[in-house]
């Protein structure tokens, strides 16, 4: 009887904590459009490592925390923006790395990137999750819908 009661308590505890119990770190990711968004059909030069004036960014991604422990990382993504967005997670060599960019398509050329996962087509005011096993290193989270990355829609996360 004591064992059944103990197992019941453990099951309830796992149920209440949900999938958070399965991740070593949970990173809350928020996608936003900033007020006064203008035409993003031409690259705005706000990609990672480009030293652009990020105060001019028309879109953004916030990650909290920005440091995770190696192992299973769950990204809980919420789109607070007025447009559909996505989040791609890729390993980078350093936080000032400039990603290859296809100006004709107005997108990051992901061919040379080590992409580890993504959450695609997140509707406005919707959420999605992505669980990835990440070793120590640096990672970029970005939206690769045409124009969004160069409009400032990226951030970095360290795993250490």
N, C-alpha and C positions, 0 to 999 in steps of 0.2 A: 504494500500500500504506500509506504514511504517512497519507494522507487517510482511508482506511478505518479505520485504527487510531484516529485522532483522533476521527472521527465515532462510533465505537464507545464511546470513553471518554466523550464528551459525552452520548450516549444513556444510558449506565449512570449517569452523574452525575444526569441528569434523572430517571431511574427511581428512584434511591435517595432523592432529595429529594422525590419525589412531587409533589402539588399545592401544596406549600409554595412551590415555585418560581414558581407562578402568582399568588401573593398578595404584596402589598407589606407587609402586616402579618398575622400570625396571632394571634388573641385566643383564649385558652383560657377557656371558660365552664363553670363547675361549678354544678350545681343541687343544692341540699341541703334536707332537712327537718331542723329542729333537734329535739333530744329534748324530750319533754314537750309535743308538739303537742296543742293543745286544739281546741275547736270553732271552725271558721273560717267557719261559715255566716253570721255577721254580720260586717260590716267591722270590722277591728281598728284602722283609722286609721293604718296605717303606710305609706301611699302616699307617693310622691315629693313633696317640698315641704310635707308636712303636719306636719313637726316632731314626729312621734311618737317614742316611746322605742324605738329600733330594737333595744335589748337585749331587748325583749319579742317580737321577730320569731320566728315559728314556722317560717318558710321563708326561703330566701335564694338569691341568684345572686351568684357571684364571677366577675369578669373579670380576666384577667391577660395582657397589660398593660392598663391602663385608658386608655392613650393610643396612638393609631394614627396612621400617616401617611396623608394623602389618597391615594386610589386604591383598589385592590382589597384588601378586607379579608376574610379567612376567619375565621369564628367556628367553632371546634371545640367542640361542646357535649357535655358528659358529665353524665348524670343519675345522681348518687349517692344520690338520694332514694328513698323507698319508694313514691312515687306517680308517676303519669304527669304530665309537665310539658311545657311548650312555651316557646319563646323568640321574642318578637316584637321586632324592631328598628325604632324610630321616631325621627325627628328631633325635637328639642326646642329651644326658644328659650333656655332657661337651666336649670341643674341643680336649681333650686328650683321649677320649674314644677309646678303642681298639675294632674294629668290629670283630664279629665271622667270621672266615675264613676257608673255606673248601679247604685244601691243595690238595686233590685228584682232585677237579674240578678247582683249582686255581682261585677261585671266593669268594666274600663275601657271607656268608650265610645270605640272606635277611629275612629268616623266623622270626627272633626275632626283626627285625627292623620295625619302624613305617614309611613305605614308603608312601610318599604323592603324588608322580607322577614321570613320566619318559618320556624321549624322546629317542626312540630306533632307532638303525641303521642309524645314520647320516653319509652319504657318505662324502668322502673328498671334501673340498671346497663347502659344502652345509650348509644351516642353517635351524633351526627349532625353534619353540617357545613352551613354556609351561607356562600356567597360573594356579597359585595355591593360595588359600586363606591360609595365614600363620599367626598363632598367634605368640606372642612374644616367643622367644626361640632360640635354636641353631640348625643348620642344616648342613648336609654334602651333598655335590654334588660329585658323583663318577661315574666312568665307571666300569661296572661289566663284561665286556668281558674278557674272561680268560686271566689272567696275567696283565691286565691293571691297576687295583687298586694297586697291590703291586709294580708296576713299577712307582708309584707316581701320578696316575691319580685320584686325589681327592682334594677338598678344602672345607673350611667351610664358612658359611654365618650366621651372627647374625641378628635376627629380634628383634628390640627394639624401 
